[in-house]
Amino acid sequence: MKEINPFSLTYNPEYFCDREAQTTQLTNNLANGLNTLLHSPRRLGKTALILNTFNRLEQSKTCETFYIDLFAASKMQDLIGILADKVLKKYHSQNLMQGIKSLLKGINASLTFSPDGTPSLSLNLNEKQFDSTLAQLFDFLESRKNPVVIAFDEFQEVAGYPEKAEAILRTHIQQLSNVKFIFSGSTNHLLQEMFLGAKRPFYQSAEVMVLDKIDRNIYSEFITSTFLKNGKKINPEAVEYILGFTDVYTYYTQLICNQCFYNTDLNLEIDQTRQIINNYLESRKIDYLNILNMLSENQKKMVIAIAKDRLVEKPSAMEFLHRNNLPSASSSLQALKTLNDKEIIHKTITGYKVYDVFFERFLEKYF
């Protein structure tokens, strides 16, 4: 059996790379009573940053923290249910039924158990009970001796709830002084509309924090030192090749380093690094071909063209269209919009990119 791999894809405080300035900024915002909107493209490590901040706050015993992932929540009842479940398990783990009686008075709530015995809260709420249930939960948290911090990850999902979820949440949140919030997500245009749109309930209600890539030199040193700490060496050329391949995106870098660490015995050289990466890309070939097969011909041409250029500032420019044998500007822009809506590509400050770095590398290699 091989050793534990230090390049984890989940948060591990022992092997967390940098983000010192961002952790400090988040902590300072909370200490100064400010809510924070944290956003960036996917795979840059927003969740790990939140968990790292929470780990430090919990260790210092200065705050009580809750991480709420809203990605699978499709309506207000789901959000309330997840929050209630977290609160119950944190403060009433010894007697969940008693916790339900004290925290959720007048609410039709029950516990269900998975095959391994893990309890899960089930709520049966009608829309008229949303306000009262949130009030009970927030009143309890507001009464805690220590400040409470709640992170709502993938918060843009709230904008699509059938109820007036933004208004309901904002009404309660603006009344709280002991409970602070981090709103995090990856769909930048939705989050900007929610927090910068003058007619939206959360307008200018949070400090905006945009997460960027980890500094390349810092990440390089982290990779080298992590290999050494665990009894292995990695050639500097191999480190640079990895960071070039992953474009220094946190998730992709961690994944490739995970594979490289696992597949080398003592010393990783550049040739073996190339082979490991090539093998991984080959293992994803069917997945990426399936994505392409779901696209129209114009969409395929557009995403391949963007992948080959890596960054396209003006996708309707005649030079770009002719060079890549793309159709008219209007047809190409329609393909671009569809790809953007499907989050296969995304728009950055400087231009359009393929969202998944590995998919981009696959298209570069095979097309």
C-alpha positions in Angstrom: 0.0 0.0 0.0 1.4 3.4 -1.0 1.7 6.4 1.3 -1.1 8.9 1.8 -1.1 11.4 -1.1 -0.4 14.9 0.1 -2.0 16.5 -3.0 -5.6 16.1 -1.9 -8.6 17.4 -3.9 -10.4 18.2 -0.6 -9.3 20.8 2.0 -6.4 19.6 4.1 -5.0 22.3 6.5 -1.6 20.6 6.6 -1.2 20.9 2.8 -2.9 24.2 2.0 -1.1 26.4 -0.4 -0.8 30.1 0.4 -4.0 32.3 0.3 -2.6 34.1 3.3 -3.7 37.6 2.0 -7.2 36.3 1.1 -7.6 34.5 4.4 -6.6 37.6 6.2 -9.0 39.7 4.1 -11.9 37.4 4.8 -11.1 37.3 8.5 -10.8 41.1 8.7 -14.1 41.6 6.9 -15.8 39.4 9.4 -14.1 41.0 12.4 -15.3 44.4 11.1 -18.9 43.2 10.8 -18.9 43.0 7.0 -20.5 40.4 4.8 -18.4 39.2 1.8 -19.2 38.2 -1.8 -16.5 35.8 -2.9 -16.5 34.9 -6.6 -14.3 33.6 -9.4 -14.3 31.0 -12.1 -14.6 27.4 -10.9 -11.6 25.4 -9.9 -9.6 28.3 -8.3 -10.2 27.1 -4.7 -13.0 29.2 -3.2 -14.3 26.4 -1.1 -10.9 25.6 0.3 -10.3 29.2 1.1 -13.5 29.4 3.0 -12.7 26.2 4.9 -9.2 27.4 5.7 -10.6 30.7 7.1 -13.2 28.7 9.1 -10.5 26.3 10.4 -8.5 29.2 11.8 -11.6 30.9 13.3 -12.6 27.6 15.0 -9.1 27.0 16.3 -8.9 30.5 17.8 -12.4 29.9 19.3 -13.4 33.4 18.2 -16.3 32.3 15.9 -18.7 29.5 15.2 -18.9 28.6 11.6 -21.3 26.9 9.1 -20.5 25.9 5.5 -23.7 25.5 3.4 -23.4 24.2 -0.1 -26.4 25.3 -2.1 -25.5 23.6 -5.4 -28.1 20.8 -5.0 -30.8 23.1 -3.4 -33.5 24.1 -5.9 -36.0 25.9 -3.7 -36.2 27.8 -0.4 -37.3 24.8 1.6 -34.0 23.0 0.6 -31.9 25.9 1.8 -33.8 26.1 5.1 -33.5 22.4 5.5 -29.8 22.3 5.0 -29.2 25.2 7.4 -31.5 23.6 10.1 -29.7 20.3 9.7 -26.3 21.9 10.2 -27.5 23.9 13.2 -29.0 20.8 14.9 -26.0 18.6 14.4 -23.6 21.3 15.7 -25.5 22.2 18.8 -27.8 19.3 19.5 -25.8 16.3 18.3 -26.5 14.4 21.5 -30.3 14.7 21.3 -31.5 15.7 17.8 -35.2 15.2 18.6 -34.9 17.6 21.6 -33.1 20.0 19.3 -36.0 19.9 16.8 -38.5 20.6 19.5 -36.6 23.6 20.8 -35.3 25.1 17.5 -38.2 24.3 15.1 -41.3 24.9 17.2 -44.5 24.4 15.2 -42.7 23.0 12.2 -43.4 19.5 10.7 -39.9 18.1 11.0 -38.6 14.5 11.2 -35.4 12.5 11.1 -34.5 10.0 8.5 -31.5 7.6 8.7 -29.2 6.4 5.9 -28.2 2.7 5.8 -25.1 3.5 7.8 -27.1 5.2 10.5 -26.4 8.8 9.6 -29.3 11.0 10.6 -30.8 13.6 8.2 -33.4 16.3 8.9 -36.5 16.4 6.8 -38.8 19.5 6.8 -42.2 19.8 5.4 -42.8 23.6 5.0 -45.3 25.7 3.2 -44.3 29.1 1.8 -46.0 30.9 4.7 -43.6 29.1 7.2 -40.4 30.2 5.5 -40.2 33.5 7.5 -41.0 31.9 10.9 -38.6 29.0 10.4 -35.7 31.3 9.3 -36.5 33.6 12.2 -36.3 30.7 14.7 -32.9 29.6 13.3 -31.4 33.1 13.0 -32.7 34.1 16.5 -31.0 31.1 18.0 -27.7 31.9 16.2 -28.0 35.6 17.0 -28.2 34.7 20.7 -24.9 32.7 20.7 -22.1 34.2 22.9 -19.5 34.0 20.0 -20.1 35.5 16.6 -21.5 33.1 14.0 -20.3 33.0 10.4 -22.4 31.3 7.6 -20.9 30.6 4.2 -23.5 30.1 1.5 -21.5 28.4 -1.4 -23.0 28.5 -4.9 -25.2 31.3 -3.7 -26.2 32.2 -7.3 -28.6 29.2 -7.2 -30.9 31.3 -4.9 -31.7 33.6 -7.9 -33.4 30.7 -9.6 -35.7 29.6 -6.7 -39.4 29.8 -7.5 -40.0 31.8 -4.4 -38.8 35.4 -3.7 -35.8 33.9 -1.9 -33.5 36.9 -2.3 -36.0 39.2 -0.6 -36.9 36.7 2.1 -33.2 36.1 3.0 -32.2 39.8 2.8 -35.1 40.8 5.2 -33.7 38.5 7.9 -30.0 39.0 7.2 -30.1 42.8 7.5 -31.5 42.5 11.0 -28.6 40.3 12.3 -25.6 41.7 14.1 -24.0 38.6 15.6 -24.3 36.5 12.4 -22.1 37.4 9.4 -22.1 35.9 5.9 -19.9 34.8 3.1 -21.7 34.5 -0.2 -19.7 32.5 -2.7 -20.1 31.3 -6.2 -18.8 30.7 -9.7 -21.4 32.1 -12.0 -20.0 35.6 -11.9 -22.6 37.4 -14.0 -25.5 36.1 -11.9 -23.7 37.1 -8.6 -22.9 40.5 -10.0 -26.5 41.0 -10.9 -27.6 39.9 -7.4 -25.2 42.2 -5.5 -24.6 45.1 -7.9 -28.0 45.5 -9.5 -29.8 48.5 -7.9 -33.2 46.8 -7.9 -32.1 43.5 -6.3 -32.5 42.9 -2.5 -28.8 42.2 -1.9 -27.7 45.4 -3.7 -24.4 46.6 -2.1 -24.9 44.4 0.9 -21.4 42.8 0.8 -17.8 43.6 0.2 -16.7 42.1 -3.1 -13.7 39.8 -3.2 -12.6 38.3 -6.5 -10.3 35.2 -6.2 -7.5 34.9 -8.6 -4.9 32.2 -9.3 -2.2 31.4 -6.7 1.1 33.1 -7.6 3.0 30.8 -9.9 6.3 31.1 -8.0 4.6 30.3 -4.7 2.8 27.3 -6.1 6.0 26.1 -7.6 7.7 26.2 -4.2 4.7 24.5 -2.6 4.9 21.6 -5.1 8.6 21.1 -4.6 8.6 21.3 -0.8 5.5 19.0 -0.6 7.4 16.3 -2.6 10.5 16.8 -0.4 8.4 16.7 2.8 7.1 13.3 1.8 10.3 11.7 0.8 10.3 12.4 -3.0 11.9 14.9 -5.4 10.5 16.6 -8.5 12.6 18.2 -11.2 12.1 22.0 -11.5 11.3 21.5 -15.3 8.6 19.0 -14.3 7.1 21.6 -11.9 7.0 24.2 -14.7 5.5 21.7 -17.1 2.7 20.9 -14.7 1.9 24.6 -14.0 2.0 25.3 -17.7 -0.4 22.5 -18.5 -2.8 23.4 -15.7 -2.6 27.1 -16.2 -2.1 27.4 -12.4 -5.8 26.6 -11.7 -5.8 25.1 -8.2 -8.0 22.1 -8.9 -6.2 21.0 -12.0 -2.8 21.6 -10.5 -3.7 19.5 -7.4 -5.1 16.7 -9.5 -2.0 16.5 -11.8 0.3 16.7 -8.8 -1.8 13.9 -7.1 -1.2 11.7 -10.2 2.5 12.6 -10.4 3.1 11.9 -6.7 1.3 8.6 -6.9 3.1 7.4 -10.0 6.7 8.2 -9.1 8.9 6.4 -6.6 11.6 8.8 -5.6 12.5 11.3 -8.3 10.1 12.7 -10.9 11.7 13.9 -14.1 10.2 15.9 -17.0 9.8 12.9 -19.4 7.8 10.9 -16.8 5.7 14.0 -16.0 4.7 14.3 -19.7 3.8 10.6 -19.8 1.7 10.8 -16.6 -0.2 13.8 -17.9 -0.7 12.2 -21.3 -2.0 9.1 -19.7 -4.5 11.1 -17.6 -5.7 13.1 -20.6 -6.2 9.8 -22.6 -8.3 8.4 -19.7 -10.7 11.4 -20.1 -11.0 11.0 -23.9 -14.4 9.4 -23.9 -15.8 12.0 -21.6 -14.7 14.9 -23.7 -15.8 13.3 -27.0 -19.2 12.9 -25.4 -19.3 16.6 -24.7 -18.4 17.4 -28.3 -21.0 15.0 -29.6 -23.7 17.1 -27.8 -22.7 20.2 -29.6 -23.8 21.5 -33.0 -21.2 21.8 -35.8 -20.8 25.5 -35.3 -20.4 25.1 -31.6 -17.8 22.4 -32.1 -15.8 24.7 -34.4 -16.0 27.6 -32.0 -14.9 25.7 -28.9 -12.0 24.1 -30.8 -10.9 27.5 -32.2 -11.0 29.1 -28.7 -9.1 26.1 -27.2 -6.3 26.4 -29.9 -5.9 30.1 -29.2 -6.4 29.6 -25.4 -7.8 33.2 -25.2 -9.9 35.0 -27.7 -10.4 38.7 -27.3 -12.7 39.3 -30.3 -14.5 36.1 -31.4 -16.4 37.9 -34.2 -13.2 39.4 -35.8 -12.9 38.4 -39.5 -9.3 37.2 -39.0 -10.4 34.8 -36.3 -13.4 33.5 -38.2 -11.5 33.0 -41.5 -8.5 31.3 -39.8 -10.7 28.8 -38.1 -13.2 28.2 -41.0 -16.1 29.5 -38.9 -19.4 30.7 -40.3 -20.7 34.2 -40.4 -20.2 36.5 -37.4 -23.9 36.3 -36.4 -23.9 32.4 -36.5 -20.6 32.3 -34.7 -21.8 34.7 -32.0 -24.9 32.5 -31.5 -22.7 29.5 -31.0 -20.6 31.5 -28.6 -23.6 32.4 -26.5 -24.8 28.8 -26.3 -21.4 27.6 -25.2 -21.2 30.4 -22.6 -24.7 29.5 -21.3 -23.7 25.8 -21.1 -20.5 27.0 -19.2 -18.3 25.2 -21.7 -16.6 28.5 -22.2 -16.6 31.6 -20.1 -15.8 35.3 -20.5 -12.9 36.8 -18.6 -11.8 40.4 -18.4 -9.4 39.8 -21.3 -11.4 37.5 -23.5 -13.1 34.1 -23.9 -11.6 30.8 -22.6 -12.6 27.2 -22.4 -13.9 26.6 -18.9 -12.3 23.2 -18.3 -8.5 23.4 -18.7 -8.2 19.7 -19.3 -10.9 19.9 -22.0 -8.9 22.7 -23.6 -5.7 20.6 -23.6 -7.7 17.7 -25.1 -9.0 19.9 -27.9 -5.5 21.3 -28.5 -4.0 17.8 -28.7 -6.6 16.0 -30.9 -8.0 18.7 -33.1 
